[in-house]
Amino acid sequence: MAEQVMIDAMKPTDWDQVRAIFIEGIEGGNATFRTTPPTWEQWDAGHLNECRFVARVDGEIVGWIALSPFSNNTFHKGVTEDSIYISNRAQGMGVGTKLLKKCIEESEKSGIWTIQAQIFSENASSIHLHQKFGFREVGVRERFGQLNGVWRDVTLLDRRSTIVGQD
């Protein structure tokens, strides 16, 4: 399937399919503290306009990635956090690799020097994916939040660009 995967910019008209994959992540219990998906307006307001991508197979979206600003402070303008979700039917087929690679490449063109990821510590596949692209484990935030009444640990990873922010 990885050879058939096409990566392109996310459009507002993609929201229904993006939302459906977001819901799969919520239902899986290892992707987010959210228990309900945001509206398009909420999601759109919380993510940068740059670096929003979807993965398509035969025109159908099977994954997505987007960056959120770390802070509104101008001195943090190049620091972001990623969100990446892969449809259950496309897991393990290289979709995440293609999305994260594209996002990193485009983020550096947009002046982003750090991407961080906060991943449930049990989500080994997502942690491995990020490490494959040079993300390093910064630490574990123990009992970072509750999901359905259960405290969850979050592994914090980050990736510093070797191109941007080197001056």
ZIURCOR-V956616 format. One record per run of one state. SS is the DSSP state (@ for helix, = for strand, . for the rest). FROM is the first residue (numbers start at 1). LEN is the number of residues. If there is no record, write none. Layout:
# ZIURCOR-V956616
SS/FROM/LEN, SS/FROM/LEN
This chain:
# ZIURCOR-V956616
./1/1, @/2/3, ./5/1, =/6/4, ./10/2, @/12/17, ./29/11, @/40/7, ./47/6, =/53/5, ./58/2, =/60/10, ./70/4, @/74/3, ./77/2, =/79/8, ./87/1, @/88/3, ./91/4, @/95/15, ./110/4, =/114/7, ./121/3, @/124/9, ./133/3, =/136/12, ./148/2, =/150/11, ./161/7
